[in-house]
Amino acid sequence: MSKVEKLEELFEEWKEKQKQEGKKLEKEKKKEKKGEGNNKNTIQILKVNNESFTYDGFVFEEKEGTVLYILCESNLRLNAKANDEFWFKGVYKTKNNVLNIPRRIEKMQKYLCEKIPGLKDTDISYMNINKRGGFGNCDLEILENYYNEYKDDICKEIEIIKPKVIVYCARSEEIYKDLIGNISNEIIKIKMWHPSCRRGDKAYIEKFKKRCESIFL
């Protein structure tokens, strides 16, 4: 079975877990009205459909040793449910550099290619922690609850992709600390600002290079 097929199989199981969690949440909401509920939300109530699922993985060909960029969640842009597309793959391969995320990831990838022998600009993969998606300003509490609920699936996705480098841009320090303790020590980990942050490109990439100094001596 190819890596892409393994990811597809994982995602189908993951989607089903989200559906079941959505049903449990409906029961918890009823309990809350009676003062009995105690559920940690992983869904932005009344905003995101609990069955919404955003896809990710390899941006070009599947292979071991890519650079995996990990972000928070896909921006649904006022839609209640994701449209089953791999957003980043589409914008990145069409070189839509008007957007901060693909433009800055392209610049980070170029820098890493200068530092890692044999790494290509197409050796790139991408994933969001929260597969349901959100609305621009990520709710860190919901993101962390989602991570805790689906940690095994998140780690399994990374295991399937088997990257050489992880560039973690998902903001939550709590998730980062837990994640690096649950994945291979052989993977290079770089913690970086989210690529949509309000910094100029020059300042952003200089910060990235600074974060890499102790790794690539």
ABEGO torsion letter per residue (X at the ends): XBAAAAAAAAAAAAAAAAAAAAAAAAAAAAAAAAGABBBBBABBBGABBAABBBBBEBABBBBBGBBBBBBABBBAGGBABBAGBBAAAAAAAAGBAABAAAAAAAAAAAAAAAABBGBBAABBBBBBABAAEBBGBBBAAAAAAAAAAAAAAAAAAAAAAGBABBBBAAGBAAAAAAAAAABBAABBBBBBBBAABBBBAAAAAAAAAAAAAAABX
